[in-house]
Amino acid sequence: MVVLEEQARALADGVDAALPRWVERSVEHLLVAYKGSVEPAVMAAAREAGEEAKADVGVRVRALLEADIDEQRTNPLTILRQAVRYPTEVLRQAGVPPVRRDGFAEERFPDDDYDLTPTSFADIDPSLFDAGLAWGAAKAWVHKQRHGGPRNGASQ
């Protein structure tokens, strides 16, 4: 359990550090693509939105990771996907039109006008890839220790 707790803390700390930067990068990337440059007022709004995302989504990710694995009803990436609303709102206020998305993205993430929904921890920040992988492996190990491996005579 100690390893799981350490990995959970590392992932939560990484999310806290990365989430505000991800919001800012997302806004900057699409703002430059649409308008050709960044606007200081929009980037200030992006910084504020990034801190709000950390205070909302980052706190919920940390709470999930601190919960016992048998009480976790979702996963941290699902919660992180909810952070899309922060850069989306800034971009909408800046007048950036929605981007074209494929049918799957439109169906699964209808409020993601800018195709920002992360498909992995690395989409938020490359540094989160290893932290997410290590946490997932530690969680799987604890789950196996608690609940066992193959049952009913199945071989390993």
C-alpha positions as a printed NumPy array, in Angstrom:
array([[  0.   ,   0.   ,   0.   ],
       [  2.875,   2.377,   0.656],
       [  3.968,   2.228,  -2.982],
       [  0.409,   2.9  ,  -4.154],
       [  0.12 ,   5.883,  -1.824],
       [  3.444,   7.261,  -3.071],
       [  2.433,   6.812,  -6.715],
       [ -0.982,   8.36 ,  -6.078],
       [  0.632,  11.366,  -4.408],
       [  3.12 ,  11.741,  -7.276],
       [  0.323,  11.654,  -9.853],
       [ -1.82 ,  14.125,  -7.898],
       [  1.145,  16.484,  -7.474],
       [  1.922,  16.174, -11.175],
       [ -1.67 ,  16.983, -12.11 ],
       [ -1.624,  20.034,  -9.837],
       [  1.536,  21.291, -11.514],
       [  0.494,  20.473, -15.076],
       [ -3.172,  21.429, -15.21 ],
       [ -2.797,  25.233, -15.181],
       [ -0.065,  25.044, -17.844],
       [ -2.243,  22.755, -19.989],
       [ -5.112,  25.248, -19.895],
       [ -2.77 ,  28.068, -20.922],
       [ -1.101,  26.023, -23.687],
       [ -4.471,  24.938, -25.052],
       [ -5.719,  28.506, -25.225],
       [ -2.473,  29.828, -26.684],
       [ -2.302,  27.135, -29.376],
       [ -5.824,  27.735, -30.648],
       [ -5.638,  31.499, -30.258],
       [ -2.505,  31.648, -32.41 ],
       [ -4.025,  29.237, -34.938],
       [ -7.141,  31.381, -35.287],
       [ -5.933,  34.942, -34.751],
       [ -2.244,  34.641, -35.56 ],
       [ -1.076,  35.924, -32.188],
       [ -1.804,  35.831, -28.494],
       [ -3.736,  38.548, -26.748],
       [ -2.501,  39.481, -23.268],
       [ -6.023,  39.797, -21.847],
       [ -6.995,  36.375, -23.17 ],
       [ -3.835,  34.81 , -21.785],
       [ -4.535,  36.428, -18.414],
       [ -7.986,  34.828, -18.526],
       [ -6.326,  31.519, -19.438],
       [ -3.996,  31.763, -16.427],
       [ -6.964,  32.415, -14.164],
       [ -8.902,  29.546, -15.743],
       [ -5.904,  27.271, -15.233],
       [ -5.848,  28.043, -11.529],
       [ -9.598,  27.446, -11.359],
       [ -9.125,  24.086, -13.09 ],
       [ -6.488,  23.154, -10.54 ],
       [ -8.754,  24.2  ,  -7.657],
       [-11.674,  22.208,  -9.059],
       [-10.431,  19.297, -11.143],
       [ -7.053,  18.945,  -9.457],
       [ -8.703,  18.712,  -6.05 ],
       [-11.126,  16.046,  -7.305],
       [ -8.293,  14.019,  -8.856],
       [ -6.386,  14.158,  -5.572],
       [ -9.475,  13.107,  -3.587],
       [ -9.988,  10.137,  -5.9  ],
       [ -6.355,   9.081,  -5.648],
       [ -6.459,   9.346,  -1.849],
       [ -9.544,   7.111,  -1.679],
       [ -9.254,   3.375,  -1.139],
       [ -9.094,   1.581,  -4.488],
       [-12.272,  -0.356,  -3.752],
       [-14.108,   2.952,  -3.301],
       [-12.915,   4.49 ,  -6.583],
       [-15.867,   4.578,  -8.977],
       [-14.055,   6.397, -11.743],
       [-10.471,   7.066, -12.78 ],
       [ -8.288,  10.161, -12.775],
       [ -8.302,  10.579, -16.563],
       [-12.094,  10.705, -16.602],
       [-11.966,  13.512, -14.06 ],
       [ -9.183,  15.289, -15.973],
       [-11.343,  15.278, -19.096],
       [-13.757,  17.538, -17.245],
       [-11.07 ,  20.238, -17.236],
       [-11.803,  20.882, -20.92 ],
       [-14.456,  23.367, -19.898],
       [-11.824,  25.802, -18.603],
       [ -9.888,  26.493, -21.82 ],
       [-13.115,  26.094, -23.798],
       [-14.782,  28.951, -21.943],
       [-11.764,  31.229, -22.45 ],
       [-11.654,  30.43 , -26.163],
       [-15.386,  31.017, -26.579],
       [-15.106,  34.383, -24.811],
       [-12.205,  35.272, -27.125],
       [-14.38 ,  34.587, -30.163],
       [-12.467,  31.551, -31.402],
       [-14.853,  29.408, -33.464],
       [-15.17 ,  25.667, -32.791],
       [-12.865,  23.347, -34.713],
       [-13.952,  20.476, -36.943],
       [-14.031,  17.187, -35.075],
       [-14.736,  13.635, -36.078],
       [-18.084,  12.029, -35.347],
       [-16.779,   9.996, -32.422],
       [-15.385,  13.07 , -30.675],
       [-18.587,  15.013, -31.277],
       [-20.692,  12.172, -29.899],
       [-18.546,  11.325, -26.863],
       [-17.488,  14.871, -25.939],
       [-20.217,  17.201, -27.226],
       [-19.096,  20.21 , -25.159],
       [-15.485,  20.04 , -26.362],
       [-15.703,  22.587, -29.181],
       [-11.931,  22.679, -29.601],
       [-10.993,  18.977, -29.556],
       [ -9.026,  19.345, -26.324],
       [-10.226,  16.22 , -24.502],
       [ -7.147,  14.312, -23.361],
       [ -6.888,  10.689, -24.443],
       [ -4.023,  10.022, -22.051],
       [ -2.235,  11.662, -19.146],
       [  0.511,  12.671, -21.587],
       [ -1.966,  14.907, -23.432],
       [ -2.104,  17.067, -20.312],
       [  1.675,  16.959, -19.924],
       [  4.247,  14.389, -21.079],
       [  5.564,  14.209, -17.512],
       [  2.261,  12.664, -16.41 ],
       [  2.684,   9.597, -18.622],
       [  5.1  ,   7.799, -16.302],
       [  3.257,   8.942, -13.178],
       [ -0.041,   7.628, -14.533],
       [  1.505,   4.346, -15.597],
       [  3.213,   3.848, -12.228],
       [  0.005,   4.627, -10.344],
       [ -2.002,   2.236, -12.536],
       [  0.501,  -0.571, -12.003],
       [  0.576,   0.017,  -8.241],
       [ -3.223,   0.042,  -8.108],
       [ -3.411,  -3.189, -10.122],
       [ -0.908,  -4.836,  -7.775],
       [ -2.88 ,  -3.862,  -4.674],
       [ -6.11 ,  -5.033,  -6.315],
       [ -4.549,  -8.398,  -7.142],
       [ -3.215,  -8.776,  -3.604],
       [ -6.638,  -8.06 ,  -2.149],
       [ -8.84 ,  -9.905,  -4.558],
       [ -6.569, -12.618,  -5.909],
       [ -5.704, -13.724,  -9.379],
       [ -7.376, -16.256, -11.678],
       [-10.147, -18.33 , -10.13 ],
       [-11.909, -21.596, -10.8  ],
       [ -8.855, -23.554, -11.804],
       [ -7.737, -21.134, -14.506],
       [ -4.003, -21.18 , -15.018],
       [ -1.793, -18.142, -15.023]])
